[in-house]
Each structure stands twice: as C-alpha cells, then as structure tokens.
C-alpha cells in the first residue's frame, strides 16, 4: 500500500511540474491592451439618431424622393421594424442602384450595416454620405456620429475625437430675430 502511494505521488510530480512551468510562461495583459467597455449596436445607433435629432441648425436638406426609391425605403423600414435586417439591406441596396448618390440612403445603409455587424462597410457608407451630403444639419451630424462610434468601437480614440469634432461642425446658427 505504501509503495502504491509513493508511486502515485511520483507519477503526479511531472504533471504538476508541467502545469507550473506553463503557468510561469503566461504573461499578464499589457495595460495598453486593457479591455474596453463594449458598446452594443443599439447604443451606437441610439447615439447616431440622437446626434441627428439634437442638431437644430438652420440648415436641413430634404431632397425629393423618387417613387421607386421611396417604395424600397419604406419596405426596408418595415423589415427593419420586425428585425429582418438582411432583407432590409437587400431593399436598400436595390434603392442605391437606382439612386447611388443619395446621401440619406447611404446613411440609412450605414446604420443598417451596424445592425449586420459590418462595421467597415458602415463607416464607408457614412463617409460617402457625408461627401455627397449637405455638410450641415441633421444628416451631417448622423454621418459624423456614425464615424465617431465606429472609430471608438475599433479602438481608434484619436479618430473618434476627430469625428466628434465633425459632429460639432455640422451646426450652423440661425440669425437672431427679435
């Protein structure tokens, strides 16, 4: 019996030693790699819409809508309400084929890309929307806020700060009237 115990203890020694050596090889995460608090897609979209809603500048451009594009946008909005994000994306992509330079369509598609977790495309859509858009007002604010939250999500604090400044530049004060 004593011999069996001694054999078991000795056979466990190499395994224990291997575990200790492996544990010594691991390094703690560097402070620069600290985990960021995760922001959900819903939180990102809420901040994007809030940026557009609070932008009360004197400029608000609302282009005329093509009936075919409007029908696709409305259908996509219906799909979005019931959580059919892929179907909504397909409809917005069809609308973009009809009207590829529509800033509002591009921004809607950017926001939908966030829902689909396609963050790289979302940023491209938002930037293209800003390039083609009015550069002032609610759509401009949504464009830059989209870029800001996506840069933050990617861990690019400097890019997020720059985009945040872009949101502020979308505001144009009106004349004081007495």
C-alpha positions as CSV (number, residue, x, y, z in Angstrom):
1,X,0.0,0.0,0.0
2,X,2.8,2.4,0.9
3,X,4.6,1.6,-2.3
4,X,1.4,2.3,-4.3
5,X,1.0,5.8,-2.7
6,X,4.7,6.7,-3.3
7,X,4.3,5.6,-7.0
8,X,1.2,7.7,-7.4
9,X,2.9,10.8,-5.8
10,X,5.9,10.4,-8.0
11,X,3.8,9.9,-11.2
12,X,1.9,13.1,-10.4
13,X,5.1,15.1,-10.0
14,X,5.9,15.5,-13.7
15,X,2.3,16.7,-14.5
16,X,2.4,19.2,-11.6
17,X,5.7,20.5,-12.8
18,X,4.5,20.9,-16.3
19,X,1.5,22.9,-15.2
20,X,3.7,25.2,-13.1
21,X,6.1,25.8,-16.0
22,X,3.2,26.6,-18.3
23,X,1.7,29.0,-15.8
24,X,5.1,30.8,-15.5
25,X,5.2,31.2,-19.3
26,X,2.0,33.2,-19.4
27,X,2.2,36.9,-19.1
28,X,-0.4,39.3,-17.8
29,X,-2.1,41.5,-20.4
30,X,-0.2,44.8,-21.0
31,X,-2.0,47.8,-19.6
32,X,-2.4,49.2,-23.2
33,X,-4.4,46.2,-24.0
34,X,-6.9,46.8,-21.3
35,X,-10.4,45.7,-22.2
36,X,-12.7,48.5,-23.4
37,X,-16.2,48.6,-22.2
38,X,-18.3,47.1,-25.0
39,X,-20.9,49.3,-26.6
40,X,-23.8,47.5,-28.1
41,X,-25.1,48.1,-31.7
42,X,-28.3,49.5,-30.2
43,X,-26.3,52.0,-28.1
44,X,-24.3,53.1,-31.2
45,X,-27.5,53.6,-33.2
46,X,-29.1,55.5,-30.3
47,X,-26.2,57.9,-30.2
48,X,-26.3,58.3,-34.0
49,X,-30.0,59.1,-34.0
50,X,-29.6,61.4,-31.0
51,X,-26.9,63.4,-32.9
52,X,-29.3,64.0,-35.8
53,X,-32.3,64.7,-33.5
54,X,-30.5,67.3,-31.4
55,X,-29.0,69.1,-34.4
56,X,-31.3,72.1,-34.8
57,X,-29.2,74.1,-37.2
58,X,-30.7,76.5,-39.7
59,X,-29.9,74.0,-42.5
60,X,-32.0,70.9,-43.0
61,X,-31.9,69.5,-46.5
62,X,-34.6,67.0,-47.5
63,X,-34.3,66.0,-51.2
64,X,-37.3,64.9,-53.2
65,X,-37.7,61.2,-53.3
66,X,-38.0,59.1,-56.4
67,X,-41.2,57.0,-56.0
68,X,-39.4,53.7,-56.8
69,X,-36.7,54.5,-54.3
70,X,-39.3,55.7,-51.7
71,X,-41.2,52.4,-52.0
72,X,-37.9,50.4,-51.4
73,X,-37.0,52.6,-48.4
74,X,-40.5,52.1,-46.9
75,X,-40.3,48.4,-47.4
76,X,-36.8,48.3,-45.9
77,X,-38.1,50.3,-42.9
78,X,-40.9,47.7,-42.5
79,X,-38.3,44.9,-42.5
80,X,-36.2,46.8,-40.1
81,X,-39.0,47.2,-37.6
82,X,-39.5,43.4,-37.4
83,X,-35.8,42.6,-37.3
84,X,-35.4,41.3,-40.8
85,X,-32.0,43.1,-41.3
86,X,-30.7,41.2,-44.3
87,X,-34.0,41.7,-46.2
88,X,-33.9,45.4,-45.3
89,X,-30.3,45.6,-46.5
90,X,-31.2,44.0,-49.8
91,X,-34.0,46.5,-50.4
92,X,-31.7,49.5,-49.5
93,X,-29.1,48.1,-51.9
94,X,-31.7,48.0,-54.7
95,X,-32.6,51.6,-53.9
96,X,-28.9,52.6,-54.0
97,X,-28.7,51.0,-57.5
98,X,-31.5,53.4,-58.6
99,X,-30.1,56.4,-56.7
100,X,-26.4,55.7,-55.9
101,X,-25.5,59.2,-54.9
102,X,-28.3,59.7,-52.3
103,X,-26.8,60.8,-49.0
104,X,-29.8,59.8,-46.9
105,X,-29.9,56.3,-48.5
106,X,-26.2,55.9,-47.9
107,X,-26.6,56.9,-44.2
108,X,-29.6,54.6,-43.8
109,X,-27.5,51.8,-45.2
110,X,-24.6,52.7,-42.9
111,X,-26.9,52.3,-39.9
112,X,-28.2,49.0,-41.2
113,X,-24.7,47.8,-41.7
114,X,-24.1,48.3,-38.0
115,X,-27.1,46.1,-37.3
116,X,-25.5,43.5,-39.5
117,X,-22.1,43.9,-37.7
118,X,-20.5,45.0,-40.9
119,X,-18.6,47.9,-39.3
120,X,-16.1,48.6,-42.1
121,X,-18.9,49.0,-44.7
122,X,-20.9,51.1,-42.2
123,X,-18.1,53.6,-42.0
124,X,-17.6,53.7,-45.8
125,X,-21.3,54.3,-46.3
126,X,-21.4,57.1,-43.7
127,X,-18.3,58.8,-45.1
128,X,-19.7,58.6,-48.7
129,X,-23.0,60.0,-47.4
130,X,-21.1,62.9,-45.9
131,X,-19.1,63.5,-49.1
132,X,-22.3,63.8,-51.1
133,X,-24.5,65.4,-48.4
134,X,-25.1,69.0,-47.3
135,X,-22.2,69.1,-44.8
136,X,-24.6,70.8,-42.3
137,X,-27.6,69.8,-40.4
138,X,-29.0,66.5,-39.0
139,X,-27.8,64.2,-41.8
140,X,-24.2,65.6,-41.4
141,X,-24.4,65.1,-37.6
142,X,-25.6,61.5,-38.1
143,X,-22.7,60.9,-40.6
144,X,-20.0,62.1,-38.3
145,X,-21.5,60.4,-35.2
146,X,-21.6,57.1,-37.1
147,X,-17.9,57.5,-37.9
148,X,-17.2,58.5,-34.3
149,X,-18.8,55.5,-32.8
150,X,-17.3,53.1,-35.3
151,X,-13.8,54.6,-34.7
152,X,-14.4,54.2,-30.9
153,X,-15.6,50.6,-31.5
154,X,-12.4,49.9,-33.4
155,X,-10.2,51.3,-30.6
156,X,-9.2,54.4,-32.5
157,X,-9.6,57.1,-29.9
158,X,-7.9,59.8,-32.0
159,X,-10.2,59.0,-35.0
160,X,-13.2,59.1,-32.7
161,X,-12.2,62.5,-31.3
162,X,-11.7,63.9,-34.8
163,X,-15.1,62.6,-35.9
164,X,-16.7,64.1,-32.8
165,X,-15.4,67.5,-33.9
166,X,-17.0,66.8,-37.3
167,X,-20.4,66.5,-35.5
168,X,-20.0,69.9,-33.9
169,X,-19.1,71.4,-37.3
170,X,-22.5,70.3,-38.7
171,X,-24.2,73.0,-36.7
172,X,-25.0,76.4,-38.2
173,X,-26.6,79.0,-36.0
174,X,-29.5,80.9,-37.4
175,X,-29.9,84.7,-37.2
176,X,-31.3,86.1,-34.1
177,X,-34.7,87.6,-34.8
178,X,-36.5,90.0,-32.5
